[in-house]
Amino acid sequence: MDRKEPTSNRLDVPFYTFPGTATIAFEANLAEDVLPASSITVEAGRVGTWVIRFSPDEMLPAGSRVAFTKMENEFRFDWIHQDYWPESMGYVTVEEGAGEPLPFECETVFKAATPAIVTLPRDWRPGEIIVMRMGDQRFGGTGCQVQPARYDAAHIEVGVALPGDKRYRPVPNATMTVRVVPCQPVHSYYFFAPSNAQLGETFEVTALPVDINGNAIDVDHPIKLAATGDTFQAVGKGLHATASVERSGVARLELVDEERGIRAISNPIKVGENEWNVYWGEFHCHGYDGSEINVLNEGTHPRGAFEYGRDVTRLDFMSMGSHIFRQAPQAVYKWWELARQAAQAVDAPGRFVSFLGCEWRDGEQIGGDRNLIWRELDAPTPDPTWKIDQVFAQMARQQGMVTPHVGGAIAFPTCHDDKVEHLCEMTSGHGNFEWFGQAYLQKGYRVGFIGGSDGHKATPGHPRIVSSEGGRFFGLLRRRDAGWYGGPILGVCAKELTREALWEAFSQRRVYATTGARALVDFSANGVFMGGELSVDHEVALKIAIEGTAPLERVDLIRDTQRLARWEPGELSFGTEIVDCPPTGASYYYLRIEQEDGEMIWSSPIWVESTCGGSAEGLPAWNEPEVIEIDPIRAQDAAEHLPALMDYLEREECAAAFENITPLKVVHSPMGPYAVFLTQVRGKRIRIHFFYGFEHPRLRLEVGWVQYGREIIKGQDWTRPLFDGQVYMG
C-alpha cells in the first residue's frame, strides 16, 4: 500500500445540544393545581391535565421537529396517549402560546414513551412557546390519572431536530422531573403478625399505613395495639410493636388509630404447638434489571426490596425475580452481584431467609416466562440465552428450582422437569389463573400452587394495589383494564425458618397460593398433608381447617377436573371432614377458597393412587359456568353505581358491547370498595369489578361470573377489540 504524505489535519466534530427551557404543571380536578416548574411533586392517583411549556433560546427554522419523551421505562404519564378521541382519557393536544393548534404525531400504542413530536409550520423565534397537554380536558375529556404508585423521580425531556437532522439534539435545560408521593391522608392500615406463636411468647408485629391507592405513607400521630395500648415505633422502614398471646388457639390482634378513627385486624395467629409453622414469602418481585427497569435508584435497588419485605410487609423469605433478557444478555451482569450482596446482607435464619432468583423468558410454546430460584447465595450468574432444556439441566446441577407462570409469555405445560419444577404460580398481579394450574395437573405433572406478585415496584409482600391500567383482558378493551401492583404471595408449611427447612418444604409442595390474604389453611387426606402423595384401597378421609382474614364466602373442594363439594361458611373459621371414594387410578384433590373481601386462596393438591373404583359421574366441572338467576339480584346495593359504570363505558369503551349489565354486590376489599356487575360480551359471561372510590373509576374484568380464572382468553376470536376499525390500544 502506498504511503500518504504527512499532513496536519484537525477535525472538528460538533456534538452539541440545543438551548431552551421547559416547565411542567399539573392542573388537578379535586386538589390544588401544581404550578409550572422544572421539577414538581404530585399526589398519586390524582386526575387532571399535564401541561408542558417549551421555548427555544435560538431560532428554529420551519420544518424543525420538537419531541417530548419520557426517560424511565417504568413510569407512565398515561398508559395510553391518544389524539383522536377528545372526550376520552389521555387526549393529547399541542398548540402555540396564543392557542393556535400545531401539527404533531402522537405515539398511540400501549406503554408509549412519546406523547408528541411537533413539526413547526414556520420559523420559531427564541422565547416563543409550544404548549403540549396530556389529558386535555377542554374538549370534554376525562384527563390523565397520575400513576397510583409512588415514584421518586421521573423525567421527561425535550429534543430538537433541525431540518435535515436524523437525530434529535437534547435540550438539557428542558428536562423536567416529576415526583409522585402518597395521597394524604392515611386511608387504612395493613397489620402483619407471625402466623404461629408459642403461648406467652413475645413476638413482633408490623403496621403499614397506606393512602387511598395503597401506597405506604408516613403518620405523625400514635397508633396503638388495642389489647395493651402499646404504641407502634418507627424502626427502619416499618412501624413495629411487640405483643404476646396468653391463650392457646387462634388469635387476631387489633390496631387502633384514634385520631383517624381507623381500626385494623391482624392475620390469624395460631398459638401453641403445631405440626408445621406457616411462613410467608415470594419469588416474583421485580426491581432493577438493567433493561426493562432501566434506572437504578432507591426504589429499584434489590437492597431496598429485601429490606421492604423484611421490615415493612413482614415476609419471612423472598428472592428477587428481575428479568434476564436474551435480547440484552449483558444486562444481568449489571444487577446480579447487587442482588447477591443485598441477599447476603439480610439473610438471618430464624428471622428472614433470602434467596437468589430471576425471571427467564422465551416463546410461549418453548418455555414462556418462568422464575428461577437458587437454594444457595453463591449461585453463578444465569445465562439469558439458555433454552428450556438447558434451564432444567442447569437448575438441577446448581440446586435450583423453576416455577412457571402466566406473564408476558405464558409458560404452557409443553415442557416440564419434575426434578426442578415442583411449584406453579396460580395467581399474580396479572390476575388469577386456575386454568393454568389445571393445565399442569391434567398432564399428570405434580406441582404445588403458589402466588407471586410480579410486582414492578420493588415492594415484595405488599397487598394488592388496584392500578389504573395493566390488566390482562387480552386485546378486548381500548385502554386495557386494571391490574394489581403487587399482592399475591405463597404460604409455606415448614418446621423452622431456615434455608434447609424451607427448601425441603418447596420440594415437598407443602405450600399454598393466596392473592395476599395471610389465611391459615390445613388440608390433609388420610393424614397426608397438602402436597403429599398416598395410595389407598378404601375411602379417603379429607380434613379441612381454614382461618380466614375475612369471612369465608365459599370453599370448593376440587377432585381432578370436577367440583366434589362446596360450602358457604360466612364465618372467619371453617372446619369439616368429608369421606370420598375416588375412581381407580390417579386422582388429585385441592381447595379453592374465596373470602367476602374478594381475596382468594388455593391449597396445593394431594395426589391419591386408588383402587377404590369410585365414580366421577354427575359432578360439575371444576369451572362449570355459574347458575345465577339474574332477576332476583337486580336490587342489590351495587345498583347505585350502575350510572357511573355506564358513564365510564360510554366515555372510555363501547358501552353497547356490554349486554344485560346486572349489579350483583359491593365488595369491601383491602384495595377499597368495588361494585360487582355481571354482563355478557359476544355471548361470553364477564364479571366487572368497578372500583368507584377513586377520582376516576378503575375497571377490572374477569372471564365468567367468577374471579378464580376459569379459562384462558388470550387468542380467542371473541376477544378481538370491541371497537371496529380502531387503532389497536390494548
MONORCOR-V533821 format. One record per residue. N is the residue number from 1. RES is the residue in three letters. OMEGA is omega in degrees with one decimal (NA if undefined). D_FIRST is the distance of its C-alpha to the first C-alpha in Angstrom with 1 decimal. Layout:
N|RES|OMEGA|D_FIRST, N|RES|OMEGA|D_FIRST
This chain:
1|MET|180.0|0.0, 2|ASP|175.7|3.8, 3|ARG|174.0|6.5, 4|LYS|173.6|9.4, 5|GLU|178.7|12.8, 6|PRO|178.9|15.0, 7|THR|172.9|17.7, 8|SER|-172.2|20.9, 9|ASN|177.4|21.1, 10|ARG|-179.9|24.1, 11|LEU|177.9|24.3, 12|ASP|-179.4|27.9, 13|VAL|-174.9|28.3, 14|PRO|166.5|32.1, 15|PHE|-174.2|33.7, 16|TYR|177.3|37.3, 17|THR|178.5|40.6, 18|PHE|-177.5|43.4, 19|PRO|176.9|46.7, 20|GLY|179.9|49.9, 21|THR|179.1|52.9, 22|ALA|172.9|54.8, 23|THR|174.9|58.0, 24|ILE|178.1|59.5, 25|ALA|174.6|63.2, 26|PHE|178.5|65.3, 27|GLU|-169.3|68.5, 28|ALA|177.9|70.7, 29|ASN|-171.1|73.6, 30|LEU|178.1|76.0, 31|ALA|177.5|74.7, 32|GLU|175.1|73.8, 33|ASP|172.6|70.7, 34|VAL|-168.5|67.7, 35|LEU|-176.3|66.8, 36|PRO|176.5|63.4, 37|ALA|176.9|61.1, 38|SER|178.2|57.5, 39|SER|-176.5|58.9, 40|ILE|175.9|62.0, 41|THR|179.7|64.2, 42|VAL|179.1|65.9, 43|GLU|-179.2|68.3, 44|ALA|173.7|67.3, 45|GLY|179.5|68.7, 46|ARG|179.9|69.7, 47|VAL|179.6|69.5, 48|GLY|-176.6|68.5, 49|THR|170.1|65.6, 50|TRP|-179.6|62.3, 51|VAL|179.2|61.7, 52|ILE|177.8|58.3, 53|ARG|179.7|58.0, 54|PHE|173.4|54.6, 55|SER|178.1|54.0, 56|PRO|174.6|50.8, 57|ASP|172.3|50.5, 58|GLU|-179.4|48.3, 59|MET|174.0|48.7, 60|LEU|-179.3|47.4, 61|PRO|176.9|46.8, 62|ALA|-177.7|48.4, 63|GLY|174.7|46.4, 64|SER|178.6|45.4, 65|ARG|177.7|46.0, 66|VAL|-176.7|47.8, 67|ALA|174.4|47.7, 68|PHE|-172.8|50.3, 69|THR|174.7|49.1, 70|LYS|-173.6|50.6, 71|MET|-176.7|48.4, 72|GLU|-178.5|50.3, 73|ASN|-172.6|50.3, 74|GLU|-179.2|53.8, 75|PHE|179.2|55.6, 76|ARG|166.4|57.2, 77|PHE|166.3|58.5, 78|ASP|-178.6|59.8, 79|TRP|178.4|59.1, 80|ILE|171.9|58.7, 81|HIS|177.6|58.1, 82|GLN|-177.0|59.3, 83|ASP|-172.7|59.7, 84|TYR|-176.9|62.1, 85|TRP|-173.4|65.4, 86|PRO|-175.4|66.9, 87|GLU|-173.8|69.9, 88|SER|-179.9|68.0, 89|MET|170.4|66.2, 90|GLY|-177.7|62.7, 91|TYR|-175.7|62.9, 92|VAL|173.8|60.0, 93|THR|174.4|60.3, 94|VAL|-178.1|58.3, 95|GLU|172.7|59.7, 96|GLU|177.5|59.7, 97|GLY|-180.0|61.7, 98|ALA|175.6|64.5, 99|GLY|-179.8|64.6, 100|GLU|-178.8|62.8, 101|PRO|176.7|60.8, 102|LEU|178.5|57.0, 103|PRO|-180.0|54.8, 104|PHE|171.6|53.1, 105|GLU|-179.4|51.8, 106|CYS|175.1|53.4, 107|GLU|-169.6|52.0, 108|THR|177.3|55.0, 109|VAL|177.1|54.0, 110|PHE|-179.1|55.6, 111|LYS|-178.3|54.2, 112|ALA|178.0|52.5, 113|ALA|-171.1|50.5, 114|THR|179.8|50.4, 115|PRO|-176.7|53.7, 116|ALA|164.6|52.4, 117|ILE|-173.3|49.4, 118|VAL|172.5|50.9, 119|THR|-173.3|49.5, 120|LEU|-177.8|50.8, 121|PRO|-178.2|52.6, 122|ARG|174.6|52.5, 123|ASP|-176.6|51.1, 124|TRP|-174.3|52.2, 125|ARG|176.0|53.3, 126|PRO|178.9|53.0, 127|GLY|176.3|56.0, 128|GLU|-169.9|56.8, 129|ILE|166.4|57.6, 130|ILE|-178.2|56.4, 131|VAL|173.7|58.9, 132|MET|176.2|58.1, 133|ARG|171.5|61.0, 134|MET|-174.6|60.7, 135|GLY|-179.1|64.0, 136|ASP|-176.2|65.4, 137|GLN|-175.1|69.2, 138|ARG|-177.6|70.3, 139|PHE|177.0|70.4, 140|GLY|-179.5|72.4, 141|GLY|-176.3|69.7, 142|THR|174.0|70.3, 143|GLY|173.8|67.4, 144|CYS|173.4|65.1, 145|GLN|173.0|66.1, 146|VAL|-176.6|64.6, 147|GLN|-174.1|63.3, 148|PRO|-177.4|66.2, 149|ALA|178.3|64.3, 150|ARG|179.9|63.7, 151|TYR|-171.2|60.2, 152|ASP|-175.2|59.1, 153|ALA|174.1|56.3, 154|ALA|-174.9|54.9, 155|HIS|169.7|52.5, 156|ILE|-175.1|51.8, 157|GLU|179.0|49.0, 158|VAL|175.0|48.2, 159|GLY|-177.2|44.9, 160|VAL|173.8|44.0, 161|ALA|176.8|41.6, 162|LEU|177.6|41.3, 163|PRO|-177.5|40.9, 164|GLY|177.2|37.3, 165|ASP|174.2|36.8, 166|LYS|179.7|35.8, 167|ARG|178.7|37.0, 168|TYR|176.6|40.1, 169|ARG|-179.5|40.2, 170|PRO|176.1|42.7, 171|VAL|-171.0|45.7, 172|PRO|-177.8|46.5, 173|ASN|178.0|49.9, 174|ALA|172.3|50.9, 175|THR|-175.7|50.6, 176|MET|-176.5|54.2, 177|THR|176.8|55.8, 178|VAL|174.6|58.7, 179|ARG|179.2|60.8, 180|VAL|-177.5|63.2, 181|VAL|177.4|66.3, 182|PRO|-177.6|69.4, 183|CYS|-178.1|72.1, 184|GLN|0.4|75.1, 185|PRO|172.4|77.7, 186|VAL|-177.7|78.0, 187|HIS|-178.9|78.8, 188|SER|-179.3|79.4, 189|TYR|161.8|78.8, 190|TYR|-172.6|77.5, 191|PHE|-173.9|79.3, 192|PHE|176.0|77.8, 193|ALA|174.1|79.8, 194|PRO|-178.7|79.2, 195|SER|178.1|80.4, 196|ASN|176.6|82.4, 197|ALA|174.4|84.5, 198|GLN|-179.1|87.2, 199|LEU|178.0|90.7, 200|GLY|-179.2|91.0, 201|GLU|173.8|87.3, 202|THR|-179.2|85.6, 203|PHE|-177.2|82.3, 204|GLU|172.7|79.9, 205|VAL|-174.4|79.7, 206|THR|176.4|77.2, 207|ALA|178.0|77.7, 208|LEU|174.8|75.0, 209|PRO|-177.5|76.0, 210|VAL|174.3|74.1, 211|ASP|-176.5|74.1, 212|ILE|179.7|75.0, 213|ASN|-178.0|71.5, 214|GLY|177.8|71.7, 215|ASN|172.6|69.4, 216|ALA|-173.9|70.3, 217|ILE|179.2|72.1, 218|ASP|173.4|73.7, 219|VAL|-179.5|77.4, 220|ASP|177.5|79.3, 221|HIS|-173.6|82.7, 222|PRO|167.4|84.1, 223|ILE|-167.4|84.1, 224|LYS|166.2|86.4, 225|LEU|-175.3|87.3, 226|ALA|-173.0|90.6, 227|ALA|-172.5|92.3, 228|THR|-175.4|91.9, 229|GLY|178.1|90.9, 230|ASP|-177.6|87.9, 231|THR|175.3|85.2, 232|PHE|-179.5|81.5, 233|GLN|175.7|79.2, 234|ALA|177.6|75.6, 235|VAL|-175.9|73.6, 236|GLY|-176.8|69.8, 237|LYS|-175.0|68.9, 238|GLY|173.9|72.3, 239|LEU|-169.6|76.0, 240|HIS|172.4|77.9, 241|ALA|175.9|81.5, 242|THR|-178.5|83.4, 243|ALA|172.4|86.1, 244|SER|179.6|88.2, 245|VAL|-173.8|90.5, 246|GLU|-179.1|93.9, 247|ARG|179.7|94.7, 248|SER|-176.8|93.1, 249|GLY|-179.8|92.0, 250|VAL|-179.1|89.5, 251|ALA|171.7|89.2, 252|ARG|-178.9|87.5, 253|LEU|-178.6|87.2, 254|GLU|175.7|87.5, 255|LEU|-177.5|85.6, 256|VAL|169.4|87.2, 257|ASP|-174.4|85.8, 258|GLU|-177.6|89.1, 259|GLU|-179.2|87.5, 260|ARG|-179.0|85.7, 261|GLY|-176.5|88.3, 262|ILE|173.4|85.8, 263|ARG|177.5|86.5, 264|ALA|-179.3|84.2, 265|ILE|179.0|84.9, 266|SER|167.6|82.8, 267|ASN|-180.0|81.6, 268|PRO|179.6|84.3, 269|ILE|177.6|84.6, 270|LYS|-172.2|86.1, 271|VAL|179.7|88.3, 272|GLY|-178.7|89.4, 273|GLU|-178.6|88.3, 274|ASN|175.8|85.8, 275|GLU|179.5|84.3, 276|TRP|166.2|80.9, 277|ASN|177.9|79.5, 278|VAL|178.3|77.6, 279|TYR|-172.7|74.2, 280|TRP|178.6|72.0, 281|GLY|174.5|68.2, 282|GLU|-178.9|65.2, 283|PHE|-164.2|61.7, 284|HIS|177.7|60.3, 285|CYS|-178.5|59.8, 286|HIS|171.1|56.5, 287|GLY|-178.5|54.8, 288|TYR|177.3|51.3, 289|ASP|175.3|48.7, 290|GLY|-176.0|45.5, 291|SER|-179.5|45.2, 292|GLU|171.3|48.4, 293|ILE|-161.4|50.3, 294|ASN|179.8|47.4, 295|VAL|177.6|49.0, 296|LEU|178.2|50.3, 297|ASN|-177.1|53.5, 298|GLU|-178.0|57.0, 299|GLY|-180.0|57.9, 300|THR|-175.4|55.2, 301|HIS|179.1|54.8, 302|PRO|177.4|56.0, 303|ARG|179.1|58.1, 304|GLY|179.5|60.1, 305|ALA|178.2|60.6, 306|PHE|-179.5|62.0, 307|GLU|178.1|64.2, 308|TYR|178.9|65.4, 309|GLY|-178.5|66.5, 310|ARG|-167.6|68.2, 311|ASP|-173.2|69.9, 312|VAL|-176.0|70.4, 313|THR|173.1|71.0, 314|ARG|169.5|72.3, 315|LEU|177.3|70.2, 316|ASP|179.2|70.6, 317|PHE|175.7|67.1, 318|MET|166.1|63.9, 319|SER|168.9|60.2, 320|MET|178.1|57.5, 321|GLY|-176.5|56.2, 322|SER|-173.7|53.1, 323|HIS|159.6|50.5, 324|ILE|-172.1|47.5, 325|PHE|178.1|45.3, 326|ARG|177.2|43.0, 327|GLN|176.7|41.0, 328|ALA|-171.1|40.6, 329|PRO|-177.9|40.6, 330|GLN|-174.9|39.5, 331|ALA|-177.4|42.4, 332|VAL|-179.8|45.0, 333|TYR|179.2|43.4, 334|LYS|-173.2|44.3, 335|TRP|-174.4|48.0, 336|TRP|179.8|48.9, 337|GLU|174.2|49.3, 338|LEU|179.8|51.2, 339|ALA|179.5|53.6, 340|ARG|-179.8|54.0, 341|GLN|179.1|54.8, 342|ALA|179.8|57.2, 343|ALA|179.4|58.9, 344|GLN|-177.1|59.4, 345|ALA|-175.3|60.8, 346|VAL|-174.8|63.6, 347|ASP|-177.7|64.4, 348|ALA|-178.7|68.0, 349|PRO|-176.0|70.0, 350|GLY|176.6|73.5, 351|ARG|-176.0|72.3, 352|PHE|-179.5|68.9, 353|VAL|-178.7|66.5, 354|SER|176.4|62.8, 355|PHE|172.2|60.4, 356|LEU|179.8|56.7, 357|GLY|176.8|55.8, 358|CYS|173.3|53.5, 359|GLU|177.6|53.5, 360|TRP|-174.4|51.2, 361|ARG|171.0|50.6, 362|ASP|-179.6|49.7, 363|GLY|-171.4|51.0, 364|GLU|-178.3|54.8, 365|GLN|-178.8|55.2, 366|ILE|174.1|52.8, 367|GLY|-179.3|54.1, 368|GLY|179.5|54.6, 369|ASP|-179.8|55.1, 370|ARG|174.3|56.4, 371|ASN|176.5|57.0, 372|LEU|-178.8|56.0, 373|ILE|178.9|58.1, 374|TRP|179.4|57.7, 375|ARG|-172.5|60.7, 376|GLU|-177.0|59.1, 377|LEU|175.1|57.2, 378|ASP|-178.5|54.5, 379|ALA|178.7|53.1, 380|PRO|179.1|49.3, 381|THR|-179.9|47.2, 382|PRO|-178.4|47.7, 383|ASP|-178.7|44.9, 384|PRO|-176.1|45.0, 385|THR|175.8|43.2, 386|TRP|166.5|46.1, 387|LYS|-169.0|47.9, 388|ILE|178.6|51.7, 389|ASP|177.2|52.2, 390|GLN|176.3|49.8, 391|VAL|-178.8|51.8, 392|PHE|-177.7|55.0, 393|ALA|-178.5|53.7, 394|GLN|-178.5|52.1, 395|MET|175.2|55.2, 396|ALA|-178.4|57.4, 397|ARG|-173.0|55.3, 398|GLN|-179.1|55.1, 399|GLN|-178.1|58.8, 400|GLY|-177.7|58.2, 401|MET|-178.7|60.0, 402|VAL|178.3|59.0, 403|THR|178.9|61.0, 404|PRO|179.2|60.4, 405|HIS|175.9|61.2, 406|VAL|179.6|61.2, 407|GLY|175.7|58.4, 408|GLY|172.5|55.6, 409|ALA|-176.1|55.3, 410|ILE|178.4|58.5, 411|ALA|-179.6|58.5, 412|PHE|-175.9|60.5, 413|PRO|174.7|62.1, 414|THR|177.5|59.8, 415|CYS|-174.6|58.7, 416|HIS|174.7|60.6, 417|ASP|-173.6|60.8, 418|ASP|177.2|64.2, 419|LYS|-177.1|62.9, 420|VAL|-176.0|61.2, 421|GLU|-176.5|62.4, 422|HIS|-169.2|66.0, 423|LEU|-176.7|66.2, 424|CYS|-176.3|65.6, 425|GLU|-176.9|65.5, 426|MET|-174.0|68.4, 427|THR|179.9|68.2, 428|SER|176.2|65.6, 429|GLY|177.9|65.0, 430|HIS|-178.7|64.2, 431|GLY|179.7|67.7, 432|ASN|-171.2|69.9, 433|PHE|178.7|68.8, 434|GLU|176.6|71.6, 435|TRP|-178.3|70.3, 436|PHE|175.3|67.2, 437|GLY|178.3|69.3, 438|GLN|179.5|71.4, 439|ALA|177.5|68.3, 440|TYR|-177.5|67.5, 441|LEU|-176.9|71.1, 442|GLN|174.9|71.7, 443|LYS|179.5|68.9, 444|GLY|179.6|70.7, 445|TYR|-176.3|68.3, 446|ARG|-177.5|70.3, 447|VAL|172.6|68.9, 448|GLY|-175.2|70.6, 449|PHE|178.0|70.5, 450|ILE|170.0|68.9, 451|GLY|175.4|68.0, 452|GLY|-168.9|64.9, 453|SER|-166.2|64.3, 454|ASP|-178.5|60.7, 455|GLY|-176.9|61.1, 456|HIS|-178.0|58.1, 457|LYS|179.3|59.8, 458|ALA|178.7|59.7, 459|THR|-175.9|63.5, 460|PRO|178.0|64.5, 461|GLY|-178.9|68.1, 462|HIS|177.6|68.8, 463|PRO|-173.7|71.3, 464|ARG|168.7|70.3, 465|ILE|178.6|69.4, 466|VAL|-179.4|69.6, 467|SER|174.9|66.4, 468|SER|177.6|66.4, 469|GLU|170.6|63.9, 470|GLY|177.8|61.9, 471|GLY|-173.6|64.3, 472|ARG|175.5|63.5, 473|PHE|-159.5|65.6, 474|PHE|168.6|62.7, 475|GLY|-174.7|62.0, 476|LEU|-172.0|65.6, 477|LEU|177.6|65.9, 478|ARG|-175.2|64.2, 479|ARG|-170.6|63.6, 480|ARG|-173.7|63.7, 481|ASP|-175.1|66.7, 482|ALA|169.8|67.1, 483|GLY|-179.6|65.9, 484|TRP|164.9|66.6, 485|TYR|177.3|64.8, 486|GLY|174.7|65.5, 487|GLY|-169.3|68.8, 488|PRO|178.2|68.9, 489|ILE|176.0|69.1, 490|LEU|171.2|70.3, 491|GLY|-178.0|73.4, 492|VAL|179.2|73.2, 493|CYS|-174.4|76.3, 494|ALA|-179.2|75.7, 495|LYS|-176.6|77.8, 496|GLU|-177.0|76.0, 497|LEU|175.3|73.1, 498|THR|179.4|70.6, 499|ARG|-176.7|67.2, 500|GLU|-178.1|68.8, 501|ALA|178.2|71.8, 502|LEU|-177.6|69.8, 503|TRP|175.6|67.3, 504|GLU|178.9|70.3, 505|ALA|176.8|71.8, 506|PHE|-175.8|68.6, 507|SER|178.3|68.4, 508|GLN|175.4|72.1, 509|ARG|176.7|71.7, 510|ARG|-174.2|74.5, 511|VAL|169.5|73.1, 512|TYR|-173.1|73.9, 513|ALA|177.0|72.3, 514|THR|176.3|73.4, 515|THR|178.3|72.3, 516|GLY|-179.5|73.1, 517|ALA|-179.2|76.8, 518|ARG|178.8|77.4, 519|ALA|176.6|80.3, 520|LEU|-177.7|81.7, 521|VAL|176.5|81.7, 522|ASP|-175.2|83.5, 523|PHE|-177.6|83.3, 524|SER|176.2|84.3, 525|ALA|-175.8|85.6, 526|ASN|178.3|88.2, 527|GLY|178.6|87.0, 528|VAL|-173.4|83.3, 529|PHE|179.6|81.3, 530|MET|-175.5|78.7, 531|GLY|-175.1|75.5, 532|GLY|-178.4|77.5, 533|GLU|175.8|78.6, 534|LEU|175.2|82.0, 535|SER|-177.9|83.8, 536|VAL|170.2|87.3, 537|ASP|-179.2|90.1, 538|HIS|-176.2|92.2, 539|GLU|179.0|91.9, 540|VAL|177.2|89.3, 541|ALA|-178.5|90.7, 542|LEU|-178.4|88.2, 543|LYS|-175.4|88.7, 544|ILE|173.5|87.3, 545|ALA|-175.4|87.5, 546|ILE|170.9|85.6, 547|GLU|-174.5|85.8, 548|GLY|171.1|84.1, 549|THR|173.3|82.9, 550|ALA|178.2|84.8, 551|PRO|-176.7|87.6, 552|LEU|-178.1|86.4, 553|GLU|-175.7|86.6, 554|ARG|174.1|85.8, 555|VAL|178.6|85.1, 556|ASP|173.3|83.9, 557|LEU|-177.8|83.9, 558|ILE|171.3|81.4, 559|ARG|-177.4|81.8, 560|ASP|-177.9|78.9, 561|THR|-176.8|78.4, 562|GLN|175.0|81.8, 563|ARG|-175.7|83.7, 564|LEU|-177.0|86.5, 565|ALA|176.6|88.3, 566|ARG|174.9|88.2, 567|TRP|177.6|90.0, 568|GLU|-169.9|90.3, 569|PRO|-175.8|91.4, 570|GLY|-179.4|91.2, 571|GLU|177.3|91.4, 572|LEU|-174.7|89.0, 573|SER|177.3|89.9, 574|PHE|175.3|90.2, 575|GLY|178.2|91.1, 576|THR|172.4|92.3, 577|GLU|179.8|92.4, 578|ILE|179.8|92.1, 579|VAL|-176.9|92.6, 580|ASP|174.9|90.6, 581|CYS|-174.9|90.5, 582|PRO|175.9|87.0, 583|PRO|176.1|86.1, 584|THR|-178.6|85.4, 585|GLY|-176.5|81.8, 586|ALA|175.3|79.2, 587|SER|173.2|79.9, 588|TYR|177.8|78.7, 589|TYR|169.5|80.5, 590|TYR|-179.4|79.2, 591|LEU|168.6|80.5, 592|ARG|-173.3|79.5, 593|ILE|176.1|81.0, 594|GLU|178.0|81.2, 595|GLN|179.5|82.7, 596|GLU|178.2|84.5, 597|ASP|176.5|81.8, 598|GLY|178.3|79.2, 599|GLU|-176.9|77.5, 600|MET|179.5|77.0, 601|ILE|173.0|76.8, 602|TRP|171.6|76.1, 603|SER|167.1|77.1, 604|SER|179.4|74.9, 605|PRO|165.4|76.4, 606|ILE|-177.4|78.7, 607|TRP|-176.7|78.3, 608|VAL|169.4|81.4, 609|GLU|-168.1|81.7, 610|SER|167.9|85.1, 611|THR|-174.8|87.6, 612|CYS|-178.3|90.0, 613|GLY|178.5|89.9, 614|GLY|-175.3|90.1, 615|SER|173.8|89.5, 616|ALA|-176.4|86.7, 617|GLU|172.2|88.7, 618|GLY|-180.0|89.8, 619|LEU|177.1|87.4, 620|PRO|176.8|85.2, 621|ALA|-179.9|81.4, 622|TRP|-178.0|79.6, 623|ASN|-179.4|78.3, 624|GLU|179.4|81.2, 625|PRO|-173.2|81.4, 626|GLU|173.8|83.9, 627|VAL|-179.2|87.4, 628|ILE|176.0|88.1, 629|GLU|-174.4|90.9, 630|ILE|-170.7|89.5, 631|ASP|-176.8|92.8, 632|PRO|-174.2|94.4, 633|ILE|-173.7|91.4, 634|ARG|-176.9|91.0, 635|ALA|-178.1|92.9, 636|GLN|-175.0|90.8, 637|ASP|175.2|89.7, 638|ALA|-174.4|86.2, 639|ALA|-178.0|87.7, 640|GLU|-179.9|87.7, 641|HIS|-179.7|83.8, 642|LEU|178.2|83.6, 643|PRO|179.4|83.4, 644|ALA|176.5|80.5, 645|LEU|-179.4|78.7, 646|MET|177.6|79.2, 647|ASP|178.2|78.0, 648|TYR|-176.9|74.8, 649|LEU|179.7|74.2, 650|GLU|179.9|74.9, 651|ARG|-169.0|72.4, 652|GLU|-176.4|69.6, 653|GLU|176.5|70.1, 654|CYS|-173.3|72.1, 655|ALA|-176.6|75.6, 656|ALA|-178.9|77.0, 657|ALA|-179.8|74.9, 658|PHE|-171.8|76.9, 659|GLU|173.9|80.2, 660|ASN|179.4|83.5, 661|ILE|-174.2|82.3, 662|THR|176.4|85.0, 663|PRO|179.4|85.4, 664|LEU|-175.5|85.9, 665|LYS|170.5|86.0, 666|VAL|179.3|84.6, 667|VAL|177.2|82.8, 668|HIS|-173.4|82.7, 669|SER|175.0|79.5, 670|PRO|178.7|77.8, 671|MET|-172.5|75.2, 672|GLY|-177.4|78.0, 673|PRO|172.3|80.4, 674|TYR|177.6|79.4, 675|ALA|178.6|81.4, 676|VAL|176.3|80.9, 677|PHE|174.0|81.2, 678|LEU|-178.4|81.4, 679|THR|174.9|79.9, 680|GLN|175.3|78.3, 681|VAL|-178.5|75.1, 682|ARG|176.8|74.8, 683|GLY|179.3|77.5, 684|LYS|174.8|75.9, 685|ARG|-178.6|77.8, 686|ILE|175.9|76.0, 687|ARG|-179.9|77.1, 688|ILE|168.9|76.3, 689|HIS|-175.1|76.1, 690|PHE|-178.3|76.7, 691|PHE|-170.8|76.1, 692|TYR|-172.0|78.2, 693|GLY|-178.3|78.5, 694|PHE|177.9|75.3, 695|GLU|172.9|74.7, 696|HIS|-174.6|72.9, 697|PRO|177.2|74.0, 698|ARG|-170.0|71.6, 699|LEU|176.2|71.8, 700|ARG|-178.2|71.3, 701|LEU|174.4|71.8, 702|GLU|175.9|72.7, 703|VAL|-173.7|73.1, 704|GLY|178.9|76.7, 705|TRP|179.9|79.6, 706|VAL|-179.4|78.5, 707|GLN|-176.2|75.7, 708|TYR|-180.0|74.8, 709|GLY|-171.1|72.0, 710|ARG|179.5|73.8, 711|GLU|173.9|71.0, 712|ILE|179.1|67.3, 713|ILE|-176.8|66.7, 714|LYS|173.5|62.9, 715|GLY|178.8|62.0, 716|GLN|-173.7|65.5, 717|ASP|-173.9|66.3, 718|TRP|-178.8|68.9, 719|THR|175.1|66.4, 720|ARG|-174.5|64.6, 721|PRO|-178.4|64.6, 722|LEU|-179.3|68.0, 723|PHE|179.5|66.8, 724|ASP|175.7|66.1, 725|GLY|-178.7|63.0, 726|GLN|168.9|62.0, 727|VAL|-177.8|58.6, 728|TYR|-176.3|58.1, 729|MET|-173.3|58.8, 730|GLY|NA|60.1
